[in-house]
Amino acid sequence: MVFMRLVCLYLIYPRFTLGRLLHSEGKIIGGVYAEEGAYPFAVSFQFDFGRHFCGGNVLTEKTVLSACHCARLSREKRYFLFWRTETYAVAGSIDRTSKQTQKRLVSQFLSHKKCDVKQYGWVYDYGLAVLKNPFNILKIQNNIRPIQIENISLANDVQSMIRSRAVCRSMGWGSQVIVKPGAHYTGLSSVLKEVKINLMTYEACMELLCEPPKSRCVGDIEKRHQICGIGPDREDVCSGDSGSALVCNGKAVAITSWGPACGEYRYPTMYSLLNVPFQWTSGGNSILVKF
């Protein structure tokens, strides 16, 4: 029982796990509440008792795209794929507690074949949740729609967006309160929030990441298939927002991965681009999934 509680704590508070502190970085600090129906692909991953811990995106009726580290457990500086048996994907409303949502049991979680921790952050941070029963996305006035990923032209589009420092949006039900800067965040939102994110050049991103007090000089971000974004002063994604989409010019271009903090310091957040080959592993077997 004690071990299971520890497991829950690891999964609930990851942003580096969440991508953040290898479990500290993954939220929306500041931002505004999203309008109903604005992000019909948004998913809240919850434990059986309703505790939200990560975000996701509806791909099909039975699959949800998220971050690999959302299902990773840290033990002795190693990371293991772990998925609680009674975990649910909840979608259909900006209010994750609403009776209007659809709640589906997750039967399996697949990790990208190359998902791993390198230095301070995650690489190939992609995960795929397979649902026991499908979402009903054909209902009239239904608020669930699959996310649209245009990965054919995405590489060129992203470079253009970076050069123009495009303003994008990220969303989530993550932590809203900074308890201890750079270490402890709380106050999960019951209503989906969004925050404006400015894309950064890789050079500007590395310059900020290498600054104290939480220096994270991770090397070539571009080779990690990630992009950098930063919110307005003291606003950012945080613990619980990992796996949620980054939308630029109406396109889903990436998902929230990791970052050193949640807006209290001027550090960027890393987002995993959606233009890489998706190859998943489960039980030693590889599965290639094409969108």
N, C-alpha and C positions, 0 to 999 in steps of 0.2 A: 504493500500500500504506500509506504514511504517513497519507494522508487517511482511508482506511478505518479505521485504528487510532484516529484522532482521533474519527471518527464513533462508534465503539464506546464510547469513553470518555464521550462526551457522553450516549449513551443509557444507559450503565450507571450513571452517577452523577447522575441527575436527581431532585431532589425539588422543586426549584423548577422543575426540568426535570421533575422528578417532581412538580413542583409546587413544590418548595422552591427555593430560590435559583435559581429559574428553572432549575432543574436541581439544586438541592441539597436540596430538601425533598420527600420522599416515602416509613416504616420501623417495625420494632418494636424499640424499646429497652426492656428490661425485659419485662414481660408474662409469660405462661405458654404452654406448648405446648398446642395445641388437641387435642381428642380426635378420634380417627379417625371420620370421618363427620359431624362437627359442622357443617362448612361444605362440603357436597357440590358447591356451585357454584364453589368457589374454583379459580382458574387461575393457574399460573405461566407467564409469558412468558419464553422462553429463546432464546438464540442457538444455532446449530447445535452449538456445543461445550459446551452445557449450562449456560452462564452465565445465571442469573436476572437480570432487570432490571426487571420490573414485574408487578403483579397484574392479575387480571381476573375476570370472573364469567360463567359459562355462561348464555346467554340461550336458545339453541336448540341443536340438535345441531351446527349449522354456524356459529354466531355467538357471539362473546364480547364483553361490554361491558367497557370499560376507560377510562383517562384519555387524552384527546387528546394531552397533552404527552409521553406515553410514546413517541410516534412523531414527535417534533419535534426538529429539529436547529437549534441556534443558530449564526448566522454574521453577524457585523457587526451585532449587536443586532437581527437579524431572525430569524424562526422559520419554518422550512420543513418541510413534511411529508416525512418520510423513513422508510422501512421497509426493513430489511435483508431481502434475498431469502430467506435461509434462517433464518427465525424460527419458533419452535414454540410452540403452546399445550399445556401439560401439565396434566392433571387426573386425579382419581381416587384420590388419597392425600394425607395430610398430609405425607408424605415425598416431595418432588419428585424425588428420585433413585431411588425405588422402582421395581421391575419391575412393580408392580401399576398403575402409571399408564398413561394413554392419551396418546400424543404425536401431535399433529396439526400439519401444516405450515400456516402462515398464508399464504393466497393474496392477501389484500388487506386494507388497513387504511383504514377510512373515518373522517374527522374531522367533528365537528359543524360545521355551516356557520358558526357564530359563534365558534368556538374561537379565542381570542387571548390575548395577554398585555396586561394593563392595570395600570399602575403596577408593583407588585411581584408580583402573582399572576395566575393564570389565570382566565378566565371561559369558561363553556360548555365546561368541560373534560371532554368526553365523546368516546370513540373506540369504534369497532366493528371488531373483527377478524373477517374472514370466512375460514373454514377450507377447505382444499382437499378434505378428506374429513371426514365428520361424526364426532362422538363417538358411541360406542355407549352410549346411556343407557337401554337396555331390558334389559341383561343382569341376570340374577338376582344379587342381592347386589352390585349395582353401586354404587359410591360417587360417581357423577356424577349430579347433578340440576340442572335449570335454576333460576336464582334467581327468587324470587317478588317481583314489584314491584307494589304496590297503589297506583298513582299517582292514583287517583280521589279517595280520602279522605286522601292523604298530606299535603297542605298543612295541613289542620286538625289532623291527628295530630301533625305536627312542631311546630306552635305550642304545642300542649298539652305535648309533651315538653320543649320549651325552657323553658316556664314552670315545669315541675316539676323541671327540671334532671335529666332522666332519665339513667340510667347505661346506655350502649350498649357495643357491642363492635366493635372493628376488628381485622382480621387481615392477615397477610402473611408473606412469606419475606424481608423486607428486612433492612437493616443492623442489627446488634446492638451495635456498639462505636463509641463516640465517640472519634475520634483527635484532632481539633482542633475544639473547641466552635464551632458555627455554621458550619463549613466542610467538615470531612472526616469521613466515616463509613465503616465497613467491617464485615466479618464477616457476610456474608449467611447466613441460617439455611437449613439443608436441610430442616427440619421446620417446618410451619406454626405460627405463634405468634399469640396473640390478646392484646389489652390492653383494659382497661376505659376507656371514654371518657365523661366527663361533658359533656353539652351545656351551652352557655352562652347567655345572652341576647346579642343583638347589641351592646348597650351595653357590657356587661362585656368582650366580645370586643375591641371597638375600643379600649377603655381599655388592655388588655394589649398589643395590637399596636403601639400608639403609644409604648410604653416603650422606653428604650435597654436593651441596647446594639445591638439589631438592629431598630430601629423600622421598622414596616411599616404606616403609616397609609394604608390603601387605600380609605377612603371607605365607602360603604354596602354592607356585606356582603350584606344581604338582597336588594338589587337585582342582585347577582351570582348569585342563585339558589344560594347556599351557606349552610351553617350552620357554627358553630364548636364545636369540642370540645377538651377538654384531659384528659390522662391524669393518673394519680397522680404524685407527686414523682419526677422524672427517668425517667418512663416515657412513651412516645409511639410513634406510627408514624414511619417514616423512609425513607431512600433505598431504593427497591425495593418499597415498600408501595403506591405510587401505583396507582390503579385498583381497589384492593380495596374490598370493601363495608364500610359502616357499618351494623350491625344493631341496631335498637332495638325492644324489646318483640316480638322474633321477626320483625320486618319489616326488609327491606333498604330504607333510606331515602336513602342517599347513597353516594358513592364517594370515596375519599381523593384530594385534589387537591394542596394546597400548604400550606406553613407555614415560618416563619423558622428553626426549629431542630428538634431531635429529643428534646426533654425536658430538655436541659441548662440551658435557660432556661425560665422560666414563660410560654411563648407557646402560644397555641392553634393547632390545625391546622384548615384549611378543608376542608370536604367538599361536593362538588357534589350537590345534591338531585336525586332521580330523578323529579321531577314536572314536568319541562319538556318542550316539544315536541322530539322527536329528529329532526333533519334532518341527514343526512350528505352530505358532499361528497367526490367522487373524480374527479380528472381534469377538473374544471370542471363536472361534472354533480351535481345534487342528487338525493338519494334520501330519501324520507320513510319511516321505519320506525316502525310502531305496535306496541306490545307487547300 
